[in-house]
Amino acid sequence: MSRRHVRSAALLTAAGVLTGATLAQPDAFAASHRRDDTRHVLLISVDGLHQADLERYVSLHPKSALARLVGGGVEYTHARTTTPSDSFPGMVAQVTGGSPGTTGVYYDDTYDSALLPAGTTACAGVRPGAEVDLTEDLDRRPASLDAGQGLTGLPDGILSMTGDPASLLDTSKLPVDPRTCRPLPPHAYLRVNTVFEVARAAGLRTAWSDKHPAYEILGGPSGSGIQDLFTPEINSDALGYPAGNDWTKDNRATEQYDGYKVKAVLNEIDGYDHSGTHRVGTPAVFGLNFQSVSTAQKLPASDGLKGGYTAENVPGPLLEKNLDFVDARVGELTSELARRHLAGSTTVVLSAKHGQSPTDPAALTRIDDGPLLAGLDAAWKKLHPAAGNLVAHAVDDDAMLLWLTDRSRAAAEFAKDYLLTRSGTGTDIDAAPKSFTHGGLAKVYAGSAAARYFHAAAGDTRVPDVFGLTQYGVVYTGGTKKIAEHGGAHADDLDVPLVVSGASVPGGVRDTAGVRTTQIAPTILSLLGLDPRSLDAVREEHTAVLPLH
């Protein structure tokens, strides 16, 4: 482990007084505190943000809110999120202390060979195997920002959305548990408990804000860990923007969407529920995720600005704008903590569910995975005329996850061999033709090797039968509307920031040892004086509390 206190000019400047959106940042975020000071933990996930992005931004903006946050705490410069680096396993890791092999959550849209298909009502004799969809598709009305609650005055009226979004899920779309023959909600799919459940058991208040009602999974297997869960649907129709666009298709829309969640958390800091109408007290564990940086990385252009990176690790104008946006919003949150005299009792944890790849635009190779998978099925059926498709379910972003109808070793090896012999033509950053080989893959884990990769038991009903790591720069997409993705295991996917700042934490510490975002969960409990080993995944994986000295 390498740890040192940093008092660079940037950090010393970051301890000063700011103006504008970052005015009144508390001295509490730049000073040492007793470990027993923390009564609130504010967790912030800036999806897509890399540690390199944060370091560059702080260096160029030494008076920013982000610089103050870094200067007032411990910055872990070699933190990594989960593999797969998707939003669901990434967020689940932060609040459980566990990786996908333990939590059972591999992606936002996966497959379980033991569950029964959605809509099953007579379970006897039904062949097991079901998609587990944790996206907007579960909503009663996926096209509505309130997921079908029926609110008026949208979009600004979204703060009146229920704090119990489980009530907005369409149960007919849920996989069915063969033991009960009843739909299985997301929280019941999670195999381990969460920090929210532990906090509630200790009599503490909890809240969270995220992008789909299916994030009720974070409430844990009990379903009651989060008392106030605000989940406006990000993939709904963006009101006030061109028809057919959701909130991720125009970056201004994503910023507006993120703004609603910031307002919800500001209300919670003030001691109200997310709507700002019921006084309930400031939560002990609460927070939100930001999406605007992620869309700025993925969109080729938006609002007249070029998206992504102009060169390796150099943000383009759209991404720069969104880093400024997040910085200003973080400044609002920390300013409000100071205004409410909560800075001295609040620890802020900043990280990201995932990064985004590639950060080098010249490396981008977009590949349509549809023909690859269709060819795999055709080749399998040619050898097995009586068989159906081999691929039961596939998720391909900048990794390839396949669940097969035949879970034998021979079938998994067949899929692996087939994919690694494919070549073809995709597109580069300018949509010009670009050849690819080996199906765009660098390494493929098949069958029991895939289970070992995830430290899961062989034959686990949820682990992918085939897990493919892409060549750097490969993104599986059928068009040219994306220039980056996440889900894989490249450094661009995994190397996320991790900063713990404020109460109970010394200022100006830079820790260069390797850490994992799974360590956030036990650290939250430790800060609040609760037992980290209350978490199932912490006991199973021996997840350590982050060093905070």
Buried (B, 14 or more C-beta within 10 A) or exposed (E): EEEEEBEBEBBBBBBEEBEEBBBBBBBBBBBBBEEEBBBBBBBBBBBBBBBBBBBBBBEEBBBBBBBBBBBBBBBBBBBBBBBBBBBBBBBBBBBBBBBBBBBBBBBBBBBBBBBBEBEBEEBEEBEBBBBBBBBBBBBBBBEBBBBBBEBEEBBEEBBBBBBBBBEBBBBEBBBBBBEEBBBBBBBBBBBBBBBBBBBBEBEBBBBBBBBBBBBBBBBBBBBBBBBBBBBBBBBBBBBEBEEEBBBBBBBBBBBBBBBBBBBBBBBBBBBBBBBBEEEBEBBBBBBBBBBBBBBBBBBBBBBEBBBBBEEEBBBBBBBBBBBBBBBBBBBBBBBBBBBBEBBBBBBBBBBBBBBBBBBBBEBBBBBBBEEBBEBBBEBBBEEEEEBEBBBBBBBBBBBBBBBBBBBEBEBBBBBBEBBBEBEBEBBBBEEEEBEBEBBBBBBBBBBBBBBBBBEBEEEBBBBBBBBBBBBBBBBBBEEBEBBBBBBBBBBBBBBBBBBBBBBBBBBBBBBEEEBBBBBBBBBBBBBBEBEBEBBBBBBBBEBBBBBBE
